[in-house]
Amino acid sequence: MIEQRATRGRCAVADRRLPAGSPVPRFSGLPYACCPLPSQRERVCGRCFAQAPAAPGCLLRCSKCRWARYCSRECQAGDWQRHKRECRTLASKGGELLRLDDAPVADLLLLGRCAWRRHDASSPDDEDAAFDALETSRPTESDRALARFATTLPGLLPPSCDAGDATRLLSQFRVNNFGVTNELLSVVGAGCYPPAALLNHSCAPNAVLYYEGSRLEVRTCRDVDAGEELCHSRAAQLRERYGFECACVRCSGGRRSDEWRQDVDAAMEAPHPSLGEADCADVAAATAAAHAVWYEAEGRCLSAALLCGDNAAALECCRALVSFLEAALAHVPAHALLALQRFTLCDLELESGDAAEARRQMEACAEAVAISYGAKSALRAAARERWEELMSGGS
């Protein structure tokens, strides 16, 4: 349910007790509008967001604009009523748009799709009302510039949508839209999900977002009491994209916050392996910088070690990453990011000869995946299969 609270504004609140791993249908569902990122358009269906097989050119392509791709004739036909609005724009300006970054192009496409959907609604339904009720932020100069550019693109916006309307919508997107991810948590698209946008941020979230294609599912990642606010984490984007500072217990000071930061800092101080030619020259500088920068640098070193076949260095990197995430996500041990890292660590521990540690990591991974991804997830099936294989003594 939705409540208005003095210090939090509109809030998503649990109307009953929800055990860890429970879906929350009230705030889940298909998007009001969505689009694949331009860099992902050859890998993701433009309608259902199904992942394409590895072979290039396997998705069907719109013969007019040669931009939109689909996994089947059914998806292509089902998307035509929406796609026909922007087809002329993409046919004439697609090359120009591809020279831009993913984010502004995704914003432009979502702008057009939302504007046309709202324009075509002769009698607004509940979804239109939820979209209209989304809060806006103060427009930036980038919002205004992108809105002016949008009005020059043929057919992108309905005739009734001027630069002022486009600016308002873009400032609305900036504080409400979501990056749509695949099962490996890679961002493949952008979407507008008005019900889920009601979930506020917390650095100690009790909910996670899982995407099945373009459908978003909100799931609890720990037990939630009736009347408790449902929150998920947008920590990496708070200041830059949403324009506010977090005031949760982990960020606003106090003993719990200090203890958590000490644990994370200690995890970051773990010795870094030497990777020879694969070494990342600025790891030391990255380690001294923000936690997110350190994590990204360490992840790249892990990838480099795996590519070079240096399993010993990869194991040390992966152990450091898991230790870091265990500290950083101590409040949400079922987080999908930690589960994915444990999956990798399991295989590396097994190759090093430590079958007991491999089983421990895969057991924790399987439990977390069941909560964050749900019972029908392909990743859960893979984790469960790997767990059973390890328990039977296989490698």
C-alpha positions as CSV (number, residue, x, y, z in Angstrom):
1,M,0.0,0.0,0.0
2,I,1.0,3.7,-0.3
3,E,1.3,6.0,2.7
4,Q,2.3,9.7,3.1
5,R,4.9,10.0,5.8
6,A,6.3,13.3,7.2
7,T,10.0,12.6,6.7
8,R,9.8,10.3,3.7
9,G,7.0,11.6,1.5
10,R,5.0,9.0,-0.4
11,C,6.1,5.5,0.6
12,A,5.6,2.0,-0.4
13,V,4.5,0.1,2.7
14,A,4.0,-3.7,3.3
15,D,0.4,-4.4,4.1
16,R,1.2,-7.7,5.7
17,R,4.3,-9.6,6.9
18,L,6.4,-10.7,4.0
19,P,9.1,-13.4,4.4
20,A,12.4,-13.0,2.6
21,G,12.0,-13.8,-1.1
22,S,8.3,-12.7,-1.3
23,P,7.2,-11.0,-4.6
24,V,5.3,-7.7,-4.1
25,P,2.8,-7.6,-6.9
26,R,1.5,-4.1,-6.0
27,F,4.8,-2.5,-7.1
28,S,5.7,-5.0,-9.8
29,G,4.6,-5.3,-13.5
30,L,5.3,-4.3,-17.1
31,P,6.7,-0.9,-17.8
32,Y,4.7,2.1,-18.8
33,A,7.4,2.4,-21.5
34,C,10.8,0.9,-22.0
35,C,13.6,0.6,-24.6
36,P,16.8,-1.3,-25.0
37,L,20.0,0.8,-24.8
38,P,21.3,1.6,-28.3
39,S,24.5,-0.4,-27.5
40,Q,22.3,-3.5,-26.7
41,R,19.8,-3.2,-29.5
42,E,21.4,-6.1,-31.5
43,R,21.3,-8.4,-28.4
44,V,17.9,-7.6,-26.9
45,C,14.4,-7.8,-28.3
46,G,12.9,-4.4,-28.6
47,R,9.6,-5.5,-27.2
48,C,10.0,-8.3,-24.6
49,F,13.7,-7.8,-23.9
50,A,14.5,-11.5,-24.5
51,Q,18.2,-12.0,-24.8
52,A,19.4,-13.0,-28.3
53,P,21.6,-16.0,-28.8
54,A,25.4,-15.3,-29.2
55,A,25.3,-15.4,-33.0
56,P,25.2,-11.9,-34.5
57,G,22.3,-10.9,-36.7
58,C,19.9,-13.5,-35.3
59,L,17.2,-10.9,-34.3
60,L,14.6,-9.7,-36.9
61,R,15.2,-6.1,-38.0
62,C,12.6,-3.5,-38.9
63,S,13.0,-3.1,-42.7
64,K,12.1,0.6,-42.6
65,C,14.3,2.1,-39.9
66,R,16.8,-0.8,-39.6
67,W,17.1,0.1,-35.9
68,A,14.5,-1.9,-34.0
69,R,15.2,-5.6,-33.5
70,Y,12.8,-8.4,-32.4
71,C,13.1,-12.0,-31.3
72,S,10.0,-13.1,-33.3
73,R,7.4,-12.1,-35.8
74,E,4.9,-11.9,-33.0
75,C,6.9,-9.4,-31.0
76,Q,7.6,-7.4,-34.2
77,A,3.8,-7.2,-35.1
78,G,2.8,-6.6,-31.5
79,D,5.2,-3.6,-31.2
80,W,4.2,-1.9,-34.5
81,Q,1.5,0.3,-33.1
82,R,4.1,1.8,-30.8
83,H,7.1,1.6,-33.0
84,K,5.5,3.2,-36.0
85,R,5.6,6.6,-34.2
86,E,9.3,6.6,-34.0
87,C,10.2,4.6,-37.1
88,R,10.5,7.7,-39.3
89,T,12.8,9.4,-36.7
90,L,15.1,6.3,-36.5
91,A,15.2,5.9,-40.2
92,S,16.3,9.5,-40.8
93,K,18.3,10.2,-37.6
94,G,19.5,6.7,-36.5
95,G,23.1,7.2,-37.5
96,E,23.2,10.5,-35.7
97,L,21.7,9.0,-32.6
98,L,24.3,6.2,-32.5
99,R,27.0,8.8,-32.1
100,L,25.5,9.8,-28.8
101,D,25.9,8.1,-25.5
102,D,23.4,5.4,-24.4
103,A,21.7,7.5,-21.7
104,P,20.5,10.5,-23.8
105,V,19.3,8.3,-26.6
106,A,17.3,6.1,-24.2
107,D,15.9,9.2,-22.6
108,L,14.8,10.5,-26.1
109,L,13.1,7.2,-27.0
110,L,11.4,6.9,-23.7
111,L,10.3,10.6,-24.0
112,G,8.6,9.9,-27.3
113,R,7.0,6.6,-26.2
114,C,5.6,8.1,-23.0
115,A,4.4,11.2,-24.7
116,W,2.6,9.3,-27.5
117,R,1.1,6.8,-25.0
118,R,-0.2,9.7,-22.9
119,H,-1.4,11.5,-26.0
120,D,-3.3,8.4,-27.3
121,A,-5.1,7.8,-24.0
122,S,-8.6,9.2,-24.7
123,S,-9.7,8.2,-21.2
124,P,-6.7,7.8,-18.9
125,D,-6.6,4.5,-16.9
126,D,-4.8,3.7,-13.6
127,E,-1.4,3.4,-15.4
128,D,-1.8,6.8,-16.9
129,A,-2.8,8.3,-13.6
130,A,0.3,6.6,-11.9
131,F,2.5,8.1,-14.6
132,D,1.0,11.6,-14.2
133,A,1.6,11.4,-10.4
134,L,5.3,10.8,-10.7
135,E,7.3,13.5,-9.0
136,T,9.5,15.8,-11.0
137,S,12.9,17.3,-10.2
138,R,14.2,20.8,-11.1
139,P,15.0,20.7,-14.8
140,T,18.7,20.9,-15.7
141,E,20.2,22.7,-18.7
142,S,20.9,19.2,-20.1
143,D,17.1,18.4,-19.8
144,R,16.3,21.6,-21.7
145,A,18.9,21.0,-24.4
146,L,17.7,17.4,-25.0
147,A,14.1,18.6,-25.1
148,R,14.9,21.1,-27.7
149,F,16.7,18.5,-29.7
150,A,13.7,16.1,-29.4
151,T,11.4,18.7,-31.0
152,T,13.6,18.7,-34.1
153,L,13.3,14.9,-34.6
154,P,10.4,14.1,-37.1
155,G,7.6,12.1,-35.5
156,L,9.3,11.5,-32.2
157,L,6.8,13.6,-30.2
158,P,3.0,14.2,-30.7
159,P,2.2,17.7,-32.1
160,S,0.8,18.8,-28.7
161,C,4.1,18.2,-26.9
162,D,6.4,21.3,-27.0
163,A,9.8,21.8,-25.6
164,G,8.4,22.8,-22.2
165,D,6.4,19.6,-22.0
166,A,9.4,17.6,-23.1
167,T,11.7,19.3,-20.5
168,R,9.2,18.4,-17.7
169,L,9.1,14.8,-18.8
170,L,12.8,14.5,-19.0
171,S,13.2,15.9,-15.5
172,Q,10.6,13.4,-14.4
173,F,12.5,10.5,-16.0
174,R,15.7,11.5,-14.2
175,V,14.3,10.8,-10.8
176,N,12.0,7.9,-11.6
177,N,13.3,5.7,-14.4
178,F,15.1,2.4,-13.9
179,G,18.0,0.6,-15.7
180,V,16.6,-2.7,-16.8
181,T,19.1,-5.5,-16.1
182,N,19.6,-9.1,-17.3
183,E,20.2,-12.0,-14.9
184,L,23.9,-11.1,-14.7
185,L,22.9,-7.6,-13.5
186,S,24.2,-5.9,-16.7
187,V,22.1,-3.0,-17.8
188,V,20.5,-3.7,-21.1
189,G,17.7,-1.1,-21.3
190,A,15.8,1.7,-19.6
191,G,12.2,1.7,-18.4
192,C,9.5,3.8,-16.7
193,Y,7.8,1.8,-13.9
194,P,5.5,4.2,-12.0
195,P,4.5,1.8,-9.1
196,A,8.1,0.8,-8.4
197,A,9.2,4.4,-8.5
198,L,7.4,4.8,-5.2
199,L,10.0,2.7,-3.4
200,N,12.4,5.1,-1.6
201,H,16.2,4.5,-1.3
202,S,17.9,2.9,1.7
203,C,21.5,1.8,2.0
204,A,20.0,-1.0,4.1
205,P,17.3,-2.1,1.7
206,N,14.7,-4.8,2.4
207,A,13.7,-5.2,-1.3
208,V,15.5,-5.9,-4.6
209,L,14.4,-5.5,-8.2
210,Y,14.5,-8.5,-10.6
211,Y,13.7,-8.3,-14.3
212,E,12.3,-11.1,-16.3
213,G,12.6,-9.6,-19.8
214,S,11.0,-6.1,-19.4
215,R,8.8,-7.1,-16.5
216,L,10.0,-5.8,-13.2
217,E,9.4,-7.8,-10.0
218,V,10.0,-6.3,-6.6
219,R,11.1,-9.0,-4.1
220,T,11.9,-8.8,-0.4
221,C,15.5,-9.7,0.4
222,R,14.8,-10.1,4.1
223,D,11.7,-10.6,6.4
224,V,9.6,-7.4,6.3
225,D,7.0,-6.6,9.0
226,A,3.5,-5.3,8.2
227,G,3.6,-1.5,8.1
228,E,7.3,-1.4,7.3
229,E,8.4,0.8,4.4
230,L,9.7,-1.1,1.4
231,C,13.0,0.3,0.2
232,H,15.7,-0.6,-2.4
233,S,19.1,0.8,-3.0
234,R,20.0,3.5,-5.5
235,A,23.1,4.5,-3.6
236,A,25.4,5.0,-6.7
237,Q,23.0,7.4,-8.3
238,L,21.6,9.5,-5.4
239,R,23.6,12.7,-5.7
240,E,24.3,12.7,-9.4
241,R,21.0,11.5,-10.8
242,Y,18.4,12.1,-8.1
243,G,19.9,15.2,-6.5
244,F,19.7,14.4,-2.8
245,E,21.9,13.0,0.0
246,C,21.0,9.8,1.8
247,A,19.9,10.1,5.4
248,C,19.7,6.5,6.4
249,V,21.5,5.1,9.4
250,R,24.4,4.0,7.3
251,C,25.0,7.4,5.9
252,S,23.9,9.9,8.6
253,G,26.4,8.8,11.3
254,G,26.0,7.0,14.5
255,R,27.7,3.8,15.9
256,R,26.1,1.4,13.4
257,S,27.2,3.6,10.5
258,D,30.8,3.9,11.8
259,E,31.1,0.1,12.4
260,W,29.8,-0.6,8.9
261,R,32.3,1.8,7.2
262,Q,35.2,0.3,9.2
263,D,34.2,-3.2,8.0
264,V,34.1,-2.0,4.4
265,D,37.4,-0.1,4.7
266,A,39.1,-3.2,6.2
267,A,37.8,-5.4,3.3
268,M,39.3,-2.9,0.9
269,E,42.7,-3.1,2.6
270,A,43.2,-6.8,1.6
271,P,46.5,-7.3,-0.3
272,H,46.1,-7.2,-4.1
273,P,47.6,-10.0,-6.1
274,S,50.3,-9.3,-8.7
275,L,49.0,-10.0,-12.2
276,G,52.1,-9.4,-14.2
277,E,51.2,-8.0,-17.6
278,A,47.5,-8.1,-16.6
279,D,48.2,-5.7,-13.7
280,C,46.0,-2.6,-13.4
281,A,48.4,0.2,-12.9
282,D,46.1,2.5,-11.0
283,V,44.7,-0.1,-8.6
284,A,46.4,1.6,-5.7
285,A,44.8,5.0,-6.5
286,A,41.5,3.3,-7.1
287,T,41.7,1.5,-3.8
288,A,42.2,4.8,-2.0
289,A,39.2,6.3,-3.8
290,A,35.4,5.6,-3.5
291,H,34.3,2.1,-2.7
292,A,32.5,1.7,-6.0
293,V,35.7,2.7,-7.9
294,W,37.7,0.2,-5.9
295,Y,35.2,-2.6,-6.6
296,E,35.2,-1.8,-10.4
297,A,39.0,-1.9,-10.5
298,E,39.2,-5.1,-8.6
299,G,36.6,-6.6,-10.9
300,R,38.6,-5.7,-13.9
301,C,41.7,-7.3,-12.4
302,L,39.7,-10.5,-11.9
303,S,38.6,-10.4,-15.5
304,A,42.2,-9.9,-16.6
305,A,43.4,-12.7,-14.5
306,L,40.8,-15.1,-15.9
307,L,41.6,-14.0,-19.5
308,C,45.3,-14.7,-18.9
309,G,44.6,-18.1,-17.3
310,D,46.1,-17.0,-14.0
311,N,43.7,-18.9,-11.7
312,A,45.7,-18.2,-8.6
313,A,45.5,-14.5,-9.1
314,A,41.9,-14.8,-10.1
315,L,41.1,-16.7,-6.9
316,E,42.8,-14.0,-4.7
317,C,40.9,-11.3,-6.5
318,C,37.6,-13.1,-6.2
319,R,38.1,-13.8,-2.5
320,A,38.8,-10.0,-2.0
321,L,35.6,-9.1,-3.9
322,V,33.5,-11.5,-1.9
323,S,35.0,-10.3,1.4
324,F,34.3,-6.7,0.3
325,L,30.7,-7.5,-0.7
326,E,30.1,-9.4,2.5
327,A,31.0,-6.3,4.5
328,A,29.4,-3.8,2.2
329,L,26.2,-5.8,2.0
330,A,26.1,-7.2,5.5
331,H,22.6,-5.8,5.9
332,V,21.4,-7.8,2.9
333,P,23.3,-11.1,2.5
334,A,20.9,-12.3,-0.2
335,H,21.9,-9.6,-2.6
336,A,22.1,-10.8,-6.2
337,L,25.5,-9.1,-6.7
338,L,27.1,-11.1,-3.9
339,A,25.4,-14.3,-5.1
340,L,26.9,-13.9,-8.6
341,Q,30.3,-13.3,-7.2
342,R,30.0,-16.4,-5.0
343,F,29.1,-18.5,-8.1
344,T,32.5,-17.5,-9.7
345,L,34.4,-18.1,-6.4
346,C,32.9,-21.6,-6.1
347,D,34.5,-22.7,-9.4
348,L,37.8,-21.0,-8.5
349,E,37.9,-22.7,-5.1
350,L,37.1,-26.0,-6.7
351,E,40.0,-25.6,-9.2
352,S,42.3,-24.8,-6.3
353,G,41.4,-28.1,-4.6
354,D,39.2,-26.7,-1.8
355,A,36.0,-28.6,-2.4
356,A,34.6,-27.8,1.1
357,E,34.9,-24.0,0.5
358,A,33.4,-24.4,-3.0
359,R,30.4,-26.2,-1.5
360,R,30.0,-23.5,1.1
361,Q,30.1,-20.7,-1.4
362,M,27.6,-22.4,-3.8
363,E,25.2,-23.2,-0.9
364,A,25.2,-19.5,0.0
365,C,24.8,-18.6,-3.7
366,A,21.9,-20.9,-4.2
367,E,20.1,-19.6,-1.1
368,A,20.6,-15.9,-2.2
369,V,19.5,-16.6,-5.8
370,A,16.3,-18.2,-4.6
371,I,15.4,-15.1,-2.7
372,S,16.6,-12.4,-5.1
373,Y,15.6,-14.1,-8.4
374,G,12.8,-16.4,-7.5
375,A,12.0,-20.1,-7.9
376,K,11.6,-20.0,-11.7
377,S,14.9,-18.2,-12.5
378,A,17.3,-20.0,-14.9
379,L,20.1,-18.8,-12.7
380,R,18.6,-20.5,-9.7
381,A,18.3,-23.7,-11.6
382,A,21.9,-23.4,-12.6
383,A,23.0,-22.7,-9.0
384,R,20.9,-25.6,-7.7
385,E,22.3,-28.0,-10.4
386,R,25.9,-26.9,-9.5
387,W,25.2,-27.4,-5.8
388,E,23.8,-30.9,-6.3
389,E,26.9,-31.8,-8.4
390,L,29.2,-30.6,-5.7
391,M,27.3,-32.5,-3.0
392,S,27.6,-35.7,-5.0
393,G,31.4,-35.2,-5.3
394,G,31.5,-34.0,-8.9
395,S,33.7,-31.2,-10.3
